[in-house]
Every structure is written in C-alpha cells, then in structure tokens.
Amino acid sequence: MALFFLFPLCTALATGYLFKKSSDEIAYIAGVFAAISFIFSLVLAPWQIQFGLLIIVLIITNRLLQENESKQTQSKGKQFRETK
C-alpha cells in the first residue's frame, strides 16, 4: 500500500494546528491550506481507507437522520396537543 497520502495529511494536520493557535490573518490562509491538503490526501488515499471512511460517514449520517426525524415527530406531536 502506497503511503503517499500521508505527506499532505501531515501537512494538513500541522497547518490545522497553526490555524487553531493563531489569531492573525495567517490563520485563515493556514486554514484554507489545511482544508486543501486534507482533501488532496483523501484523493491520494488507497481505496481501502476511502471505503472505510465512506462506511463511517454513512453510519454517522444514518444515525443523525434518525435523531432528526425523532425530534421532528416529537415536536409535531406537541403542536397537535397544544392546538386541541
């Protein structure tokens, strides 16, 4: 497995740390550079890592959607009770 994706990932982590610790305008540039480096490292990552991240994102999204739907049904039930 090629580990080329680790170079931009480490760069993204270092510039992200700089972004969190700095409050100047350089922090915004570092934040943009960190985001670009992180996306580039995901593009270079092997398919096994990309597939694992995809599964994690799908699981988290499914849980968030279920929580959102349950909150909406609870709020609708409260509205119907209040109007009666």
C-alpha positions as CSV (number, residue, x, y, z in Angstrom):
1,M,0.0,0.0,0.0
2,A,1.4,3.3,-1.0
3,L,1.7,5.8,1.8
4,F,2.0,9.0,-0.4
5,F,-1.2,10.3,1.1
6,L,0.4,10.7,4.5
7,F,2.5,13.7,3.3
8,P,-0.4,16.1,2.6
9,L,-2.3,14.6,5.6
10,C,0.6,15.6,7.9
11,T,0.8,19.0,6.3
12,A,-3.0,19.4,6.8
13,L,-2.6,18.5,10.5
14,A,0.3,20.9,11.0
15,T,-1.4,23.8,9.3
16,G,-4.7,23.0,11.1
17,Y,-2.8,23.2,14.4
18,L,-1.4,26.6,13.3
19,F,-4.9,27.7,12.4
20,K,-6.2,26.9,15.9
21,K,-3.3,28.5,17.7
22,S,-3.0,31.7,15.7
23,S,-5.4,34.6,15.6
24,D,-3.9,36.7,12.8
25,E,-4.8,36.7,9.1
26,I,-2.2,34.0,8.5
27,A,-4.6,31.7,10.4
28,Y,-7.2,32.0,7.6
29,I,-4.6,31.2,5.0
30,A,-3.4,28.2,7.0
31,G,-7.0,27.0,7.4
32,V,-7.6,27.1,3.7
33,F,-4.3,25.3,3.0
34,A,-5.2,22.7,5.6
35,A,-8.5,22.0,4.0
36,I,-7.0,21.7,0.5
37,S,-4.2,19.4,1.8
38,F,-6.8,17.2,3.6
39,I,-8.9,16.8,0.5
40,F,-5.8,16.1,-1.5
41,S,-4.7,13.4,0.9
42,L,-8.2,11.8,0.7
43,V,-7.9,11.7,-3.1
44,L,-4.4,10.0,-2.8
45,A,-5.5,7.5,-0.1
46,P,-5.8,3.9,-1.0
47,W,-9.2,2.5,-1.8
48,Q,-9.4,0.6,1.5
49,I,-9.1,3.8,3.5
50,Q,-11.6,5.6,1.3
51,F,-14.0,2.7,1.6
52,G,-13.7,2.7,5.4
53,L,-14.3,6.4,5.6
54,L,-17.3,6.1,3.3
55,I,-18.8,3.4,5.6
56,I,-18.2,5.6,8.7
57,V,-19.8,8.6,7.1
58,L,-22.9,6.6,6.0
59,I,-23.3,5.2,9.5
60,I,-23.0,8.6,11.2
61,T,-25.3,10.2,8.6
62,N,-27.9,7.5,9.2
63,R,-27.8,8.0,13.0
64,L,-28.1,11.8,12.6
65,L,-31.1,11.4,10.3
66,Q,-32.8,9.1,12.8
67,E,-32.3,11.6,15.6
68,N,-33.6,14.4,13.5
69,E,-36.7,12.5,12.5
70,S,-37.4,11.6,16.1
71,K,-37.1,15.2,17.2
72,Q,-39.4,16.4,14.4
73,T,-42.1,13.8,15.2
74,Q,-41.9,14.8,18.9
75,S,-42.3,18.5,18.1
76,K,-45.2,17.8,15.8
77,G,-46.9,15.8,18.5
78,K,-46.5,18.7,20.9
79,Q,-48.0,21.1,18.4
80,F,-51.1,19.0,17.9
81,R,-51.6,18.6,21.6
82,E,-51.4,22.4,22.1
83,T,-53.9,23.3,19.4
84,K,-56.6,21.0,20.7
